[in-house]
């Protein structure tokens, strides 16, 4: 080989770990001795950069080997993930990209098995019903939580399979397992319990047994994990010598706050940076209203102004100042005290995370599924501020920026691909709003906010400015007007 040629990347496999071990951390435990005590439904990038990584670190000292993971896919599209993992003995690489360009890479081995429910739902139910399964964890998105029990084919759903497995465990005299949601949903533990009860249907005895025996801890998980690209795969091969069909790329930041409520034991997660608490809600609200709603505060203005990458918009002083002012003046006053967290430091860290140029997060990703995100993350801030008499101009402007974005064209006349389950309905309303300024907010998504005079006034003002002057001028105007509002409200001494 000539000296300037790059060495061939090593394809991930159990046999190749010894070769890689000199350059990157690899599983230091004997994976042949790992038992799948956790069945995780919905194996995507976020789970692999978060929960699975934690368990890999936990097992790295050769202990806790009963907490390996059996992954489960419930959608036909999960076949690609199954095939990628099986081809490399369920190993994969996690690439943490720091703001200064450095990277930390680790090969994770916590997943030791993968089942695809569309191919064999009975195999999944059997695995869930095994005595060794003590935790069933979930990242299935909000649409997977059927709280009305309306699914036509219950055994084709995550909760249908879980409920049938619990039925079999009860009938065999086995104890229940914990069902642990890791989805980005407020009150995900209570939502999980409601979905289980609905899945039990008319079997009152089973529903009662589940309610009594199953634990459903709430959790808050946080790590920005963009979709893996071919460039990510190529960089991993060239820079670190690893040939991985589906690596995970993420930011260095990591947070997992978990309610300590388990029925059949749990791994010692507190030893790998997980916060075990009695009440997740304060942490949850902090994340939803600062990080998640903060993403939305940045997203639509950025898209309209032509930004494609999150870090580019966040590094623009005008956009960054607007985001921080939303956090300080409107979101933070709605939060409960957060034990052990310096909220100002948390906000500083959020801005640093948004500005990381190496994560490659896209504005388009933040703008997707807005009809699901805005009502859960931003509208509660507006309602709380209206009730307390607090500032709402920035939040109302974010709603207006979404409405303007939903017109499907940016300020340079370029088309915008609106990705949303309610796309047609919202775009139809947005198309009317130049003549009917309240058309967008009269959708049922907004409840009675369209009847609130203060919100409507702020919304109309921002929407009009977006139409007449554009995103940058609107943000400048907001900075001036909210400063004036703040000064007029300052008490005299």
C-alpha positions as CSV (number, residue, x, y, z in Angstrom):
1,X,0.0,0.0,0.0
2,X,1.4,3.4,-0.9
3,X,1.8,5.7,2.1
4,X,-0.8,8.2,1.1
5,X,-3.6,5.6,0.7
6,X,-6.1,5.2,3.5
7,X,-6.3,1.8,5.2
8,X,-9.4,-0.2,4.5
9,X,-12.2,0.4,7.1
10,X,-13.0,-2.6,9.3
11,X,-16.6,-3.9,8.8
12,X,-18.3,-4.0,12.2
13,X,-18.7,-7.6,13.5
14,X,-18.0,-9.5,16.6
15,X,-14.9,-10.9,15.0
16,X,-13.6,-7.5,14.1
17,X,-13.8,-5.9,17.6
18,X,-10.3,-7.0,18.5
19,X,-9.0,-5.1,15.5
20,X,-10.9,-1.9,16.4
21,X,-10.2,-2.0,20.1
22,X,-6.9,-0.3,19.7
23,X,-8.4,2.9,18.2
24,X,-11.9,3.2,19.7
25,X,-13.7,1.9,22.8
26,X,-15.5,-1.4,22.1
27,X,-17.6,-3.7,24.3
28,X,-15.2,-4.9,27.0
29,X,-17.7,-7.5,28.2
30,X,-18.4,-11.0,26.8
31,X,-21.5,-10.5,24.8
32,X,-22.1,-14.2,24.7
33,X,-23.0,-13.9,28.4
34,X,-25.5,-11.0,28.0
35,X,-29.1,-11.8,28.6
36,X,-31.8,-9.6,27.1
37,X,-33.6,-8.3,30.3
38,X,-35.0,-5.4,28.3
39,X,-37.1,-5.5,25.2
40,X,-37.1,-2.2,23.4
41,X,-39.8,-1.4,20.8
42,X,-38.8,1.2,18.2
43,X,-35.1,0.9,17.7
44,X,-34.0,4.1,16.0
45,X,-31.1,6.5,16.2
46,X,-32.3,8.2,19.4
47,X,-32.6,4.9,21.4
48,X,-29.2,3.8,20.2
49,X,-27.6,7.1,21.1
50,X,-29.3,7.2,24.5
51,X,-30.7,4.2,26.4
52,X,-28.6,1.5,24.6
53,X,-25.4,3.6,25.1
54,X,-26.1,3.8,28.8
55,X,-26.5,0.1,29.1
56,X,-23.4,-0.5,27.1
57,X,-21.4,1.7,29.5
58,X,-23.1,0.0,32.5
59,X,-22.0,-3.5,31.3
60,X,-18.5,-2.3,30.4
61,X,-17.2,-3.5,33.8
62,X,-18.5,-7.0,33.2
63,X,-21.4,-6.6,35.6
64,X,-25.1,-6.1,35.0
65,X,-25.0,-8.5,32.0
66,X,-28.7,-9.4,32.6
67,X,-29.7,-6.0,31.2
68,X,-29.0,-6.5,27.5
69,X,-31.5,-5.4,24.9
70,X,-33.7,-7.3,22.4
71,X,-34.8,-4.8,19.8
72,X,-38.3,-5.0,18.3
73,X,-39.5,-3.3,15.1
74,X,-43.3,-3.0,14.7
75,X,-43.4,-1.2,11.3
76,X,-42.5,-2.8,7.9
77,X,-40.0,0.0,7.4
78,X,-38.1,-1.3,10.5
79,X,-36.8,-4.1,8.3
80,X,-33.9,-1.9,7.1
81,X,-32.7,-1.4,10.7
82,X,-33.1,-5.1,11.5
83,X,-31.0,-6.1,8.4
84,X,-28.3,-3.5,9.2
85,X,-27.9,-4.6,12.7
86,X,-28.1,-8.4,12.0
87,X,-25.4,-8.0,9.4
88,X,-22.9,-6.7,12.0
89,X,-23.9,-8.8,15.0
90,X,-26.1,-6.0,16.3
91,X,-23.1,-3.8,16.9
92,X,-23.0,-0.1,15.8
93,X,-21.0,3.0,16.4
94,X,-22.0,6.2,18.2
95,X,-20.3,9.3,17.0
96,X,-20.4,12.3,19.4
97,X,-19.6,15.5,17.5
98,X,-18.2,18.3,19.6
99,X,-18.5,22.0,18.7
100,X,-14.7,22.3,18.2
101,X,-14.7,19.6,15.5
102,X,-13.4,16.7,17.7
103,X,-15.3,13.5,17.9
104,X,-15.7,10.7,20.4
105,X,-16.6,7.3,18.9
106,X,-17.7,4.2,20.7
107,X,-18.8,0.8,19.4
108,X,-22.0,-0.3,21.3
109,X,-22.9,-3.9,22.0
110,X,-25.9,-3.6,24.3
111,X,-28.3,-4.8,21.6
112,X,-27.9,-8.6,21.3
113,X,-31.1,-9.6,19.4
114,X,-33.7,-8.0,17.1
115,X,-37.2,-9.2,16.2
116,X,-39.4,-7.8,13.5
117,X,-43.1,-8.0,14.5
118,X,-44.6,-7.9,11.0
119,X,-42.7,-11.1,10.2
120,X,-43.5,-13.0,13.4
121,X,-45.6,-11.2,16.0
122,X,-45.8,-14.4,18.0
123,X,-42.0,-14.5,18.5
124,X,-42.2,-10.9,19.9
125,X,-45.0,-11.8,22.3
126,X,-43.1,-14.9,23.4
127,X,-40.0,-12.8,24.1
128,X,-42.1,-10.3,26.1
129,X,-43.6,-13.1,28.1
130,X,-40.2,-14.7,28.9
131,X,-39.5,-14.5,32.6
132,X,-36.1,-12.9,31.9
133,X,-37.8,-9.8,30.4
134,X,-38.1,-7.3,33.2
135,X,-38.4,-4.0,31.4
136,X,-40.2,-3.2,28.1
137,X,-39.1,0.3,26.9
138,X,-40.6,2.3,24.1
139,X,-39.6,5.0,21.5
140,X,-42.7,4.6,19.2
141,X,-43.7,8.3,18.8
142,X,-47.0,9.7,20.1
143,X,-49.0,8.0,17.4
144,X,-48.2,4.6,18.9
145,X,-50.1,5.3,22.1
146,X,-53.7,4.2,21.4
147,X,-55.5,5.4,24.5
148,X,-58.9,4.7,23.0
149,X,-58.4,1.0,22.1
150,X,-59.5,1.6,18.6
151,X,-56.9,-0.4,16.7
152,X,-58.4,-3.0,14.4
153,X,-55.6,-5.5,14.8
154,X,-54.4,-5.2,18.3
155,X,-51.6,-7.8,18.0
156,X,-50.1,-5.8,15.3
157,X,-49.5,-2.8,17.7
158,X,-46.9,-2.3,20.4
159,X,-49.4,-2.1,23.2
160,X,-51.4,-5.1,21.8
161,X,-48.4,-7.3,22.0
162,X,-47.4,-6.0,25.4
163,X,-50.9,-6.6,26.8
164,X,-51.0,-10.1,25.4
165,X,-47.6,-10.9,26.9
166,X,-48.8,-9.6,30.3
167,X,-51.9,-11.8,30.0
168,X,-49.7,-14.8,29.5
169,X,-47.4,-13.9,32.3
170,X,-50.4,-13.5,34.7
171,X,-51.8,-16.9,33.6
172,X,-48.4,-18.5,34.2
173,X,-48.0,-17.0,37.6
174,X,-45.1,-14.8,36.6
175,X,-44.6,-11.3,37.8
176,X,-45.3,-8.3,35.6
177,X,-42.7,-6.2,34.0
178,X,-42.1,-2.4,33.9
179,X,-43.2,-0.5,30.8
180,X,-40.9,2.4,30.4
181,X,-41.7,5.1,27.8
182,X,-38.7,7.1,26.5
183,X,-40.8,9.1,24.0
184,X,-40.7,12.9,24.0
185,X,-44.2,13.2,25.3
186,X,-45.3,15.1,28.4
187,X,-46.5,12.6,31.1
188,X,-45.3,9.6,29.1
189,X,-45.7,7.3,32.1
190,X,-49.4,8.1,32.6
191,X,-50.0,8.0,28.8
192,X,-48.4,4.5,28.8
193,X,-50.7,3.3,31.6
194,X,-53.8,4.6,29.8
195,X,-52.7,2.9,26.6
196,X,-52.2,-0.4,28.5
197,X,-55.7,-0.1,30.1
198,X,-57.3,0.6,26.7
199,X,-55.5,-2.3,25.1
200,X,-56.8,-4.6,27.8
201,X,-60.3,-3.7,26.5
202,X,-63.2,-5.4,28.0
203,X,-61.2,-7.8,30.1
204,X,-61.7,-6.1,33.4
205,X,-59.8,-8.6,35.4
206,X,-56.7,-8.2,33.2
207,X,-57.0,-4.4,33.2
208,X,-57.2,-4.5,37.0
209,X,-54.2,-6.8,37.3
210,X,-52.1,-4.6,35.0
211,X,-53.1,-1.5,36.9
212,X,-52.1,-3.2,40.2
213,X,-48.9,-5.0,39.1
214,X,-47.3,-3.0,36.2
215,X,-45.1,0.1,36.7
216,X,-45.0,2.8,34.1
217,X,-42.3,5.3,35.1
218,X,-42.2,8.7,33.4
219,X,-39.0,9.9,31.9
220,X,-37.4,12.8,30.2
221,X,-34.7,12.1,27.6
222,X,-32.6,14.6,25.7
223,X,-30.0,14.3,23.1
224,X,-30.0,15.9,19.6
225,X,-29.7,13.0,17.2
226,X,-30.0,13.9,13.5
227,X,-30.8,11.3,10.9
228,X,-27.7,9.4,9.7
229,X,-26.5,10.4,6.2
230,X,-24.2,8.7,3.7
231,X,-21.6,11.5,4.5
232,X,-21.7,10.3,8.1
233,X,-21.0,6.8,7.1
234,X,-18.1,7.9,4.8
235,X,-16.6,10.1,7.5
236,X,-16.7,7.3,10.0
237,X,-14.9,5.0,7.6
238,X,-12.3,7.5,6.6
239,X,-11.6,9.2,9.9
240,X,-12.0,6.2,12.3
241,X,-11.6,3.2,10.1
242,X,-15.1,1.7,10.9
243,X,-17.4,0.4,8.2
244,X,-20.9,0.7,9.8
245,X,-24.1,0.3,7.8
246,X,-26.1,2.5,10.2
247,X,-24.0,4.5,12.8
248,X,-25.5,7.1,15.1
249,X,-24.4,10.7,15.0
250,X,-25.3,12.9,18.0
251,X,-24.2,15.9,20.1
252,X,-22.1,15.3,23.2
253,X,-24.9,16.6,25.5
254,X,-26.8,13.8,27.3
255,X,-29.6,13.9,29.8
256,X,-32.0,11.2,31.1
257,X,-34.3,11.9,34.1
258,X,-36.2,8.8,35.1
259,X,-38.9,8.2,37.7
260,X,-37.6,5.5,40.1
261,X,-40.6,3.2,39.9
262,X,-39.9,-0.4,38.7
263,X,-41.6,-3.7,39.5
264,X,-39.0,-6.3,38.6
265,X,-35.7,-4.6,39.4
266,X,-33.7,-2.2,37.2
267,X,-30.1,-1.7,36.1
268,X,-27.9,0.7,38.2
269,X,-28.5,3.5,35.8
270,X,-27.5,6.1,38.3
271,X,-23.9,5.0,37.9
272,X,-23.9,6.1,34.3
273,X,-25.3,9.6,34.6
274,X,-29.0,8.9,34.8
275,X,-31.0,11.0,37.3
276,X,-33.4,8.8,39.2
277,X,-36.1,11.0,40.8
278,X,-39.5,10.8,42.4
279,X,-41.1,13.4,40.1
280,X,-40.1,13.9,36.5
281,X,-42.5,16.7,35.7
282,X,-40.3,19.8,36.6
283,X,-37.5,18.5,34.4
284,X,-40.0,17.6,31.6
285,X,-41.5,21.0,31.5
286,X,-38.0,22.6,31.4
287,X,-37.1,20.6,28.4
288,X,-40.4,20.9,26.5
289,X,-40.7,24.6,27.0
290,X,-37.1,25.6,26.6
291,X,-35.5,23.1,24.3
292,X,-38.4,21.8,22.3
293,X,-40.4,25.0,22.0
294,X,-37.1,26.8,21.6
295,X,-36.5,24.8,18.5
296,X,-39.8,25.9,17.2
297,X,-39.1,29.5,18.1
298,X,-36.0,29.3,15.8
299,X,-37.4,27.0,13.1
300,X,-39.9,29.0,11.0
301,X,-38.2,32.3,11.1
302,X,-35.0,30.6,10.0
303,X,-36.7,28.7,7.2
304,X,-38.4,31.9,5.9
305,X,-35.0,33.7,5.9
306,X,-33.4,31.0,3.9
307,X,-31.4,29.1,6.6
308,X,-31.1,25.4,6.1
309,X,-28.9,24.4,9.1
310,X,-29.8,25.0,12.7
311,X,-26.4,26.1,13.8
312,X,-26.2,28.8,11.1
313,X,-29.5,30.3,12.3
314,X,-28.6,30.0,16.0
315,X,-25.2,31.8,15.4
316,X,-27.0,34.7,13.8
317,X,-27.0,37.3,16.6
318,X,-30.6,38.5,15.8
319,X,-32.0,35.0,15.8
320,X,-30.0,33.9,18.8
321,X,-31.1,37.0,20.8
322,X,-34.8,36.3,19.9
323,X,-34.5,32.7,21.1
324,X,-32.8,33.6,24.4
325,X,-35.4,36.3,25.0
326,X,-38.2,33.8,24.4
327,X,-36.6,31.5,26.9
328,X,-36.0,34.2,29.6
329,X,-39.2,36.3,29.3
330,X,-41.9,33.8,28.3
331,X,-40.9,30.2,28.9
332,X,-39.0,30.4,32.2
333,X,-41.8,32.1,34.1
334,X,-44.0,29.1,33.4
335,X,-41.7,26.6,34.9
336,X,-41.8,24.9,38.3
337,X,-38.6,24.8,40.4
338,X,-36.2,22.1,39.0
339,X,-34.3,20.4,41.7
340,X,-30.6,20.3,41.2
341,X,-30.7,22.3,37.9
342,X,-29.4,25.8,37.3
343,X,-31.9,26.9,34.8
344,X,-29.9,29.9,33.5
345,X,-26.9,27.5,33.0
346,X,-29.3,25.1,31.2
347,X,-30.3,27.9,28.8
348,X,-26.7,28.8,28.2
349,X,-26.0,25.2,27.3
350,X,-29.0,25.0,25.0
351,X,-27.7,27.9,23.0
352,X,-24.3,26.2,22.7
353,X,-25.9,23.0,21.6
354,X,-28.0,24.8,18.9
355,X,-24.8,26.5,17.6
356,X,-22.8,23.3,17.3
357,X,-21.8,23.3,13.6
358,X,-20.8,19.6,13.5
359,X,-24.1,18.0,14.4
360,X,-25.6,19.1,11.1
361,X,-29.2,19.4,12.4
362,X,-31.5,20.8,9.8
363,X,-34.1,23.5,10.0
364,X,-36.4,21.3,7.9
365,X,-36.4,18.7,10.7
366,X,-37.4,21.2,13.3
367,X,-40.3,22.4,11.0
368,X,-41.7,19.0,10.4
369,X,-44.8,17.7,12.2
370,X,-45.6,21.2,13.6
371,X,-49.3,20.4,14.3
372,X,-48.1,17.8,16.8
373,X,-45.3,19.9,18.3
374,X,-46.7,23.5,18.7
375,X,-49.9,22.5,20.6
376,X,-47.8,20.5,23.1
377,X,-44.7,22.6,23.5
378,X,-45.5,26.2,22.8
379,X,-49.3,26.8,23.3
380,X,-49.1,25.8,27.0
381,X,-46.5,28.6,27.4
382,X,-48.9,31.1,25.8
383,X,-51.8,30.0,27.9
384,X,-49.8,30.1,31.2
385,X,-48.5,33.6,30.3
386,X,-52.0,34.9,29.4
387,X,-53.3,33.6,32.7
388,X,-50.5,35.3,34.7
389,X,-50.4,38.5,32.7
390,X,-46.9,37.7,31.4
391,X,-45.3,38.6,28.0
392,X,-46.5,36.7,25.0
393,X,-45.4,38.7,22.0
394,X,-42.6,36.4,21.1
395,X,-44.6,33.2,21.5
396,X,-47.4,34.7,19.4
397,X,-44.9,35.6,16.8
398,X,-43.6,32.0,16.7
399,X,-47.2,30.9,15.9
400,X,-47.4,33.6,13.2
401,X,-44.1,32.4,11.7
402,X,-45.5,28.9,11.5
403,X,-48.6,30.3,9.8
404,X,-46.5,32.2,7.3
405,X,-44.3,29.1,6.8
406,X,-47.4,27.0,6.0
407,X,-48.0,29.1,3.0
408,X,-45.4,26.9,1.4
409,X,-43.0,29.6,0.0
410,X,-40.1,31.4,1.5
411,X,-39.2,35.1,1.3
412,X,-37.2,34.6,-1.9
413,X,-40.1,32.8,-3.6
414,X,-38.7,29.4,-3.2
415,X,-41.1,26.5,-2.5
416,X,-41.2,25.1,1.0
417,X,-42.0,21.4,1.5
418,X,-44.4,21.4,4.4
419,X,-44.1,18.0,6.2
420,X,-47.1,17.5,8.5
421,X,-49.9,15.0,9.0
422,X,-52.3,18.0,8.6
423,X,-50.5,19.5,5.7
424,X,-53.4,20.1,3.3
425,X,-55.7,21.5,6.0
426,X,-53.1,23.9,7.4
427,X,-51.9,25.1,4.0
428,X,-55.5,25.8,2.9
429,X,-56.0,28.0,5.9
430,X,-52.6,29.7,5.4
431,X,-53.5,30.4,1.8
432,X,-56.5,32.5,3.0
433,X,-54.8,34.5,5.8
434,X,-53.7,37.5,3.8
435,X,-57.4,38.3,3.4
436,X,-58.5,36.6,6.6
437,X,-55.7,37.2,9.1
438,X,-57.2,34.8,11.7
439,X,-57.8,31.9,9.3
440,X,-54.9,29.9,10.6
441,X,-55.5,30.2,14.3
442,X,-59.2,29.5,14.0
443,X,-58.2,25.8,13.4
444,X,-59.2,23.5,16.3
445,X,-55.5,23.0,17.1
446,X,-55.6,26.4,18.9
447,X,-58.7,25.8,21.0
448,X,-60.0,29.1,22.4
449,X,-56.9,31.1,21.8
450,X,-58.5,32.7,18.7
451,X,-60.9,34.3,21.1
452,X,-58.3,35.9,23.3
453,X,-57.9,39.5,22.4
454,X,-54.3,39.9,23.7
455,X,-53.0,36.9,21.8
456,X,-54.9,37.7,18.6
457,X,-53.6,41.2,18.6
458,X,-50.0,40.1,19.0
459,X,-50.4,37.3,16.5
460,X,-51.9,39.7,13.8
461,X,-49.1,42.2,14.4
462,X,-46.4,39.6,13.8
463,X,-48.1,38.0,10.8
464,X,-48.6,41.4,9.2
465,X,-45.0,42.2,9.7
466,X,-43.9,38.9,8.2
467,X,-46.0,39.5,5.1
468,X,-44.9,43.1,4.7
469,X,-41.3,43.2,5.9
470,X,-40.0,39.6,6.3
471,X,-38.5,37.6,9.1
472,X,-35.4,39.7,10.0
473,X,-37.3,42.9,10.2
474,X,-40.0,41.3,12.3
475,X,-37.5,40.0,14.8
476,X,-35.9,43.5,15.0
477,X,-39.3,45.0,15.6
478,X,-40.1,42.4,18.3
479,X,-36.8,43.2,20.1
480,X,-37.7,46.9,20.2
481,X,-41.4,46.5,21.1
482,X,-40.8,43.9,23.8
483,X,-38.1,46.1,25.3
484,X,-40.5,49.0,25.3
485,X,-43.2,46.8,26.9
486,X,-40.7,45.6,29.6
487,X,-39.7,49.2,30.4
488,X,-43.3,50.4,30.7
489,X,-44.1,47.5,33.1
490,X,-41.0,48.1,35.3
491,X,-42.2,49.3,38.7
492,X,-41.2,52.7,39.9
493,X,-38.8,52.8,42.8
